[in-house]
Amino acid sequence: MSALVIIAAVTLFALFLGVRARRGHDMSLEQWTVGGRSFGTAFVFLLMAGEIYTTFTFLGGSGFAYGKGAPVYYILAYGTLAYILSYWMLPPIWRYAKTHRLVSQPHFLRRKYESPALGTLVALVGVAALIPYLVLQLKGLGIIVATASYGAISSTAAIWIGAIVVTSYVIVSGVRGSAWNSVAKDLLILAIVLFLGIYLPLHYYGGIGAMFRTIDAARPGFLTFPARGSSVVWFQSTVLLTALGFFMWPHTFGSIFTAKDERIFRRNAAILPLYQLILLFVFFVGFAATLRVPGLKGADIDLSLFRLSLQTFDPWFVGVIGAAGILTALVPGSMILTSASTLLANDVYRGMVNRNASDASVAVIARFLVPVVALVAVAFTLNGGETIVALLLMGYSFVTQLFPAVLCSLFPHNRATRQGAFCGIVAGVAVVTLTTTLHWSVGHLMPFLPDALKDVNIGFLALAVNVIVFVIVSAVTQPSAAEQEKHASAH
């Protein structure tokens, strides 16, 4: 009962904070989606850190350590590499967005390539990637509440309650609600993760080093990369692929626009890789559970953190852990809902249906779409069985297809054309869809390759096809000298 009270109190507090964030602000489209471009270092840091500490980290990170061992370290590496890239990549994106008052990722590419069709395509790809990411948050929320409440609230009921809470404050406050809740979430998750990552190995094994020695003796090879499957080649290719896709998520890309100053990104690029180190403590919990709660298989590996906590702590403290977990679902979930509804209203509706729609009408439509997107995500959540990591990797393969077009758009003399960008994205997404649906790997498609290369992340095949099509179509559709001169004079 005490766990349930704590979980309920924190959920209500999140709703209160999210709704209160609106106070003193007229919720125009720009305020609702990008906070009026007024966020300082702390808020932008927390919105971007919200990308690290989601239910994926809390449950998927510990679950992946429990189920797979050494390959879990890809989660630590890809964010760090992405933040290094952000030092150079984000300031020019922010400058262009501020100058042209852009509010979304498709908005950015539509203006850069002067192509409404490209903007609509990017919006549709973004929504297709965001739905599994939102499903991931709701799925994690259901696991957390059902486990931490000792079954008093079912997973299904928890998913509905979470969806209603997050929908309510997103409609009212937009990205400001996400920012205020991210403060509470990061403070609580930091304390919980550090405590669990230090206490559990100490309590059960006598220390972190002793824990790894015990695991290595009991399960030889578990702490090293396997020769096949999740091998070193898989690790390297997955780290690179997910690092390229990190800022391509529409809600992460949109958080760039909230900053009031481009220097904020360079400060964050220095701090955020250090913040990544907290992930190690999440992994330690998963490793600690491998010998203490053996036998979890398939999607159940995501339960390892809570199964170990249930047999270690009093119910009230399990409630505190559950409350922290709930916030890791609500904060990213609210950012995803804001982004997805903005994409549909601003870039699909205004891009395809009514190009003369005012900002005010787009803002109304975006808010109307929030519960629609939430209902679609709930439907998928209640009818899907993939593990949390599998869901995220699928979404990453989609959004990474946007990277070549975004990167080329940052060059002062961009030789890529709108037709090239459009065809490249379509080709890449088609390959992702086909390989994901049929569960193909590089080894399946290219059995003639050396064994080492068969473990390359299948997302790279899609990206390679994307780049090849992008280059060929751009070469064929280069504008004439007269068109180039006209374009230069217009700018």
C-alpha positions in Angstrom: 0.0 0.0 0.0 2.8 2.4 0.9 4.4 1.9 -2.6 1.1 2.6 -4.3 0.6 5.9 -2.3 4.1 7.1 -3.3 3.5 6.2 -7.0 0.1 8.0 -7.0 1.6 11.1 -5.3 4.4 11.4 -7.8 2.1 10.9 -10.7 -0.2 13.7 -9.4 2.8 15.9 -8.8 3.9 15.4 -12.4 0.4 16.4 -13.6 0.5 19.5 -11.4 3.9 20.6 -12.6 3.0 20.0 -16.2 -0.1 22.0 -16.0 1.4 24.8 -13.9 4.2 25.3 -16.5 1.8 27.2 -18.7 1.3 30.0 -16.1 2.3 33.4 -17.5 2.6 32.2 -21.1 0.2 32.7 -24.0 0.3 29.2 -25.7 0.8 30.3 -29.3 2.2 27.6 -31.7 5.8 28.9 -31.0 5.3 28.8 -27.3 3.6 25.4 -27.3 6.2 23.7 -29.5 9.5 25.3 -28.7 8.9 27.3 -25.5 9.2 30.7 -27.3 12.9 29.9 -27.9 13.6 31.2 -24.4 15.2 28.2 -22.6 18.6 28.6 -21.0 21.4 26.1 -20.5 19.7 24.2 -17.7 16.4 23.5 -19.4 18.0 22.7 -22.8 20.4 20.4 -20.9 17.5 18.6 -19.2 15.4 18.3 -22.3 18.4 16.7 -24.1 19.2 14.6 -21.0 15.6 13.4 -21.1 16.8 11.5 -24.2 19.2 9.5 -22.1 17.1 8.7 -19.0 13.9 7.2 -20.4 12.3 3.9 -19.5 14.7 2.5 -22.1 17.5 3.3 -19.8 15.8 2.5 -16.6 14.4 -0.9 -17.7 16.0 -1.6 -21.1 19.5 -0.7 -20.0 19.4 -2.9 -16.9 17.5 -5.6 -18.8 20.0 -5.7 -21.7 22.9 -6.0 -19.2 21.0 -8.9 -17.5 20.2 -10.7 -20.8 23.1 -9.9 -23.1 26.1 -8.9 -20.9 28.9 -6.9 -22.5 27.0 -5.7 -25.6 25.0 -3.4 -23.3 27.9 -0.9 -23.4 26.7 0.3 -26.8 24.1 2.4 -24.9 26.9 4.2 -23.1 29.0 4.8 -26.2 26.5 6.1 -28.8 25.2 9.1 -26.8 28.7 10.2 -26.0 29.6 10.1 -29.7 26.4 12.0 -30.6 27.2 14.8 -28.1 30.6 15.3 -29.7 28.9 15.6 -33.1 26.5 18.1 -31.6 29.3 20.6 -30.8 29.5 21.4 -34.6 26.1 20.3 -35.9 23.6 22.0 -33.6 24.6 25.7 -33.7 24.1 26.2 -37.4 20.7 24.3 -37.2 19.7 26.7 -34.4 20.8 29.8 -36.2 18.8 28.9 -39.3 15.7 27.9 -37.4 15.8 31.1 -35.4 16.2 33.3 -38.5 13.3 31.6 -40.3 11.2 31.0 -37.1 10.9 27.2 -37.6 9.1 25.0 -35.1 9.9 21.4 -36.3 12.4 19.2 -38.1 10.3 18.8 -41.3 9.9 22.6 -41.3 13.7 22.9 -41.3 14.3 20.5 -44.2 11.3 22.0 -46.2 12.9 25.4 -46.0 16.4 24.2 -46.7 15.5 22.3 -49.8 12.5 24.5 -50.7 10.3 21.4 -51.0 6.9 21.1 -49.2 6.8 17.4 -50.4 10.1 16.7 -48.6 8.8 18.4 -45.5 5.7 16.2 -45.5 7.7 13.0 -46.1 10.1 13.8 -43.2 7.0 14.4 -41.0 5.5 11.0 -41.9 8.9 9.3 -41.3 9.2 11.1 -38.0 5.7 10.0 -36.8 6.4 6.4 -37.9 9.5 6.4 -35.7 7.9 8.3 -32.8 5.0 5.8 -32.4 7.3 2.9 -31.4 9.3 5.2 -29.2 6.1 6.3 -27.4 5.0 2.7 -27.2 8.3 2.0 -25.5 7.6 4.6 -22.8 4.1 3.3 -22.2 5.2 -0.3 -22.2 7.9 0.6 -19.6 5.3 2.6 -17.6 3.0 -0.5 -17.4 5.9 -2.7 -16.2 7.0 -0.2 -13.6 3.6 0.5 -12.0 2.4 -3.2 -12.1 5.6 -4.4 -10.5 6.2 -1.6 -8.0 2.5 -1.6 -6.8 2.9 -5.4 -6.1 0.1 -6.0 -8.7 -2.4 -3.6 -7.1 -2.6 -1.8 -10.4 -2.5 -3.8 -13.6 -0.1 -3.0 -16.4 -3.1 -2.1 -18.7 -4.6 0.3 -16.1 -1.2 1.9 -15.6 -0.8 2.5 -19.3 -4.2 4.2 -19.6 -3.6 6.3 -16.5 -0.1 7.4 -17.7 -1.5 8.2 -21.2 -4.2 10.4 -19.7 -1.8 12.2 -17.4 0.7 13.0 -20.1 -2.0 13.9 -22.7 -3.6 16.4 -20.2 -0.5 18.4 -19.5 0.8 18.3 -23.1 -2.5 19.8 -24.3 -2.2 22.6 -21.7 1.5 23.4 -21.6 3.3 21.7 -24.6 7.1 21.6 -24.3 7.1 23.7 -21.1 5.3 20.9 -19.2 8.1 18.5 -20.4 10.8 20.9 -19.3 9.4 21.4 -15.8 8.9 17.7 -15.2 12.4 16.9 -16.6 13.8 18.8 -13.6 12.0 16.6 -11.1 12.8 13.5 -13.1 16.5 14.0 -13.4 16.9 14.8 -9.7 15.0 11.7 -8.6 16.5 9.3 -11.2 20.1 10.5 -10.5 19.7 9.7 -6.8 17.9 6.4 -7.3 20.3 5.1 -10.0 23.5 6.0 -8.1 22.1 4.4 -4.9 21.0 1.1 -6.6 24.2 0.8 -8.7 26.4 1.1 -5.7 24.2 -0.6 -3.0 23.1 -3.8 -4.8 26.6 -5.0 -5.9 27.8 -4.2 -2.4 24.9 -5.9 -0.7 25.0 -9.1 -2.7 28.6 -9.5 -3.8 30.7 -7.3 -1.5 31.5 -4.7 -4.2 31.4 -4.0 -8.0 34.7 -5.7 -8.7 33.7 -8.8 -6.7 30.4 -8.8 -8.5 32.1 -9.1 -11.9 34.5 -11.7 -10.7 31.6 -13.8 -9.4 29.6 -13.4 -12.6 32.7 -14.3 -14.7 33.3 -17.5 -12.7 29.6 -18.5 -12.8 29.0 -17.6 -16.5 32.3 -17.6 -18.4 32.2 -15.4 -21.5 29.1 -13.4 -20.4 31.2 -10.3 -19.8 32.9 -10.3 -23.2 31.5 -9.8 -26.7 30.3 -13.1 -28.4 32.1 -14.2 -31.6 28.8 -13.9 -33.5 25.5 -12.0 -33.1 26.1 -9.1 -30.7 29.8 -9.1 -31.6 32.4 -6.3 -31.6 31.4 -5.5 -35.3 27.7 -5.3 -34.2 28.7 -3.0 -31.3 30.8 -0.7 -33.5 28.2 -0.5 -36.3 25.3 0.0 -33.8 27.1 2.7 -31.9 27.8 4.6 -35.1 24.3 4.2 -36.6 22.6 5.3 -33.4 25.0 8.2 -32.9 24.1 9.5 -36.4 20.4 9.1 -35.6 20.5 10.6 -32.1 19.6 14.2 -33.0 17.4 13.1 -35.9 14.5 12.1 -33.6 11.9 14.8 -34.2 11.5 15.6 -30.5 15.3 15.9 -29.9 15.7 18.0 -33.1 12.8 20.1 -31.8 14.5 20.7 -28.5 17.3 22.4 -30.3 14.9 25.2 -31.3 14.0 25.9 -27.6 17.4 27.4 -26.8 17.8 31.2 -26.5 21.6 31.1 -27.3 23.7 28.9 -29.5 26.6 28.8 -26.9 24.3 26.5 -24.9 24.9 23.6 -27.2 28.7 23.9 -26.9 28.4 23.9 -23.1 26.1 20.9 -23.2 28.4 19.0 -25.6 31.1 19.2 -22.9 28.9 18.2 -19.9 26.5 15.6 -21.4 29.2 12.9 -22.1 30.1 13.0 -18.4 26.4 12.7 -17.5 26.3 9.5 -19.6 28.6 7.8 -17.1 25.6 7.6 -14.7 24.4 4.8 -17.1 27.1 2.6 -15.7 25.2 2.3 -12.5 22.0 1.2 -14.4 24.1 -1.6 -16.0 25.5 -2.6 -12.5 21.9 -3.2 -11.4 21.3 -5.5 -14.4 24.6 -7.4 -13.8 23.8 -7.7 -10.1 20.5 -9.4 -11.0 22.0 -12.0 -13.4 22.8 -14.4 -10.5 20.2 -13.2 -8.0 17.0 -13.5 -10.1 18.0 -16.0 -12.8 15.7 -17.4 -15.5 14.1 -14.2 -17.0 13.7 -14.7 -20.8 12.6 -12.7 -23.8 10.7 -9.5 -22.9 10.8 -10.4 -19.2 14.5 -9.4 -19.0 13.2 -5.8 -18.7 11.9 -6.8 -15.3 15.3 -7.5 -13.8 15.8 -4.2 -12.0 12.4 -4.5 -10.2 12.6 -8.2 -9.5 15.8 -7.6 -7.7 14.5 -4.5 -5.9 11.4 -6.4 -4.7 13.4 -9.0 -3.0 15.8 -6.5 -1.5 13.9 -3.4 -0.3 10.9 -2.5 1.8 7.7 -1.7 -0.1 7.9 2.1 0.5 11.3 2.2 -1.1 10.1 0.1 -4.1 7.5 2.8 -4.4 10.2 5.5 -4.6 12.0 3.5 -7.3 8.7 3.0 -9.2 8.0 6.8 -8.9 11.4 7.5 -10.5 10.6 5.1 -13.3 7.2 6.7 -13.9 8.9 10.0 -14.5 11.3 8.4 -17.0 8.2 7.5 -19.0 6.2 10.7 -18.6 8.9 13.2 -19.6 10.1 11.7 -22.9 6.5 10.6 -23.6 5.3 14.2 -23.3 8.1 15.4 -25.7 7.2 12.7 -28.2 3.5 13.6 -28.0 4.2 17.3 -28.5 6.5 16.5 -31.5 4.2 14.0 -33.2 1.1 16.2 -33.0 3.2 19.2 -34.2 4.5 17.2 -37.2 1.0 16.1 -38.2 -0.6 19.6 -37.8 2.3 21.8 -39.0 3.9 19.6 -41.6 1.3 17.2 -42.8 -2.0 19.2 -42.5 -0.4 22.5 -43.4 2.0 20.9 -45.9 -0.6 18.8 -47.8 -4.2 20.0 -47.0 -4.1 23.7 -46.3 -0.9 25.6 -47.0 -2.4 28.9 -46.0 -3.4 27.7 -42.5 -2.5 30.3 -39.8 -0.3 29.5 -36.8 -3.3 29.8 -34.5 -5.3 27.2 -36.4 -2.3 24.8 -36.6 -1.8 25.2 -32.8 -5.5 24.2 -32.3 -5.2 21.1 -34.6 -1.9 20.1 -32.9 -3.6 20.0 -29.5 -6.6 18.1 -30.9 -4.2 15.5 -32.3 -2.4 14.9 -28.9 -5.1 12.4 -27.6 -5.4 10.8 -31.1 -1.6 10.0 -31.2 -1.8 8.8 -27.5 -4.7 6.4 -28.3 -2.8 5.0 -31.3 0.3 4.4 -29.1 -1.8 2.8 -26.3 -3.4 0.4 -28.9 0.1 -0.7 -30.1 1.4 -0.9 -26.5 -1.4 -3.3 -25.5 -0.9 -5.5 -28.6 2.9 -5.7 -28.9 5.5 -8.1 -27.5 9.0 -6.8 -28.5 11.6 -6.0 -25.8 12.2 -2.4 -25.1 15.6 -2.4 -26.8 14.2 -3.9 -30.0 11.5 -1.2 -30.2 14.1 1.6 -29.9 16.5 0.1 -32.4 13.7 -0.1 -35.0 12.8 3.6 -34.5 16.5 4.6 -34.8 16.8 2.8 -38.1 13.9 5.0 -39.4 15.2 8.4 -38.2 18.8 7.8 -39.2 17.6 7.9 -42.8 17.2 11.7 -42.3 20.8 12.2 -41.5 22.3 12.6 -45.0 19.8 15.2 -46.0 20.3 17.2 -42.8 24.1 17.0 -43.0 24.2 18.2 -46.6 21.9 21.0 -45.8 24.5 22.5 -43.5 27.1 23.0 -46.2 27.4 26.5 -47.6 27.3 25.2 -51.2 24.9 22.2 -50.9 25.0 20.2 -54.2 22.2 17.9 -53.0 18.8 18.4 -54.6 15.3 18.1 -53.2 14.7 15.2 -55.5 17.8 13.5 -54.3 16.9 14.0 -50.6 13.4 12.8 -51.1 14.3 9.6 -53.1 17.2 8.8 -50.7 14.9 8.9 -47.7 12.2 6.8 -49.4 14.7 4.2 -50.4 16.3 4.0 -46.9 12.9 3.8 -45.2 11.7 1.1 -47.6 14.8 -1.1 -46.8 14.3 -0.6 -43.0 10.6 -1.6 -43.4 11.4 -4.7 -45.4 14.3 -5.9 -43.3 12.4 -5.3 -40.0 9.2 -7.0 -41.2 11.1 -10.1 -42.5 13.7 -10.1 -39.7 16.6 -10.1 -42.2 20.2 -9.5 -41.1 23.2 -8.6 -43.2 24.3 -12.3 -42.8 21.0 -13.5 -44.3 21.2 -11.1 -47.3 24.9 -11.5 -47.9 26.0 -15.0 -46.9 29.2 -14.6 -48.9 30.6 -11.9 -46.6 33.3 -12.8 -44.0 31.8 -13.9 -40.7 33.0 -10.7 -39.0 31.0 -8.5 -41.4 27.8 -10.5 -41.1 27.0 -8.8 -37.8 27.0 -5.3 -39.1 23.8 -3.6 -38.0 21.2 -4.0 -40.7 20.3 -0.3 -40.5 23.6 0.4 -42.2 22.4 -1.4 -45.3 19.4 1.0 -45.4 21.6 4.0 -44.9 24.0 2.9 -47.7 21.1 2.5 -50.1 19.8 5.9 -49.0 23.2 7.6 -49.7 23.7 5.8 -53.1 20.2 6.9 -54.3 20.7 10.4 -52.8 24.0 10.9 -54.7 22.8 9.5 -58.0 19.4 11.4 -58.1 21.1 14.6 -57.0 23.7 14.3 -59.8 20.9 13.7 -62.4 18.7 16.5 -61.1 21.3 19.3 -60.8 19.6 22.7 -61.6 20.6 24.6 -64.7 22.9 27.6 -64.5 19.9 29.9 -65.0 18.0 28.3 -62.1 21.1 28.5 -59.9 21.5 32.2 -60.6 17.8 32.7 -59.8 18.1 30.8 -56.6 21.2 32.8 -55.5 19.5 36.1 -56.2 16.5 35.0 -54.1 18.7 34.4 -51.2 
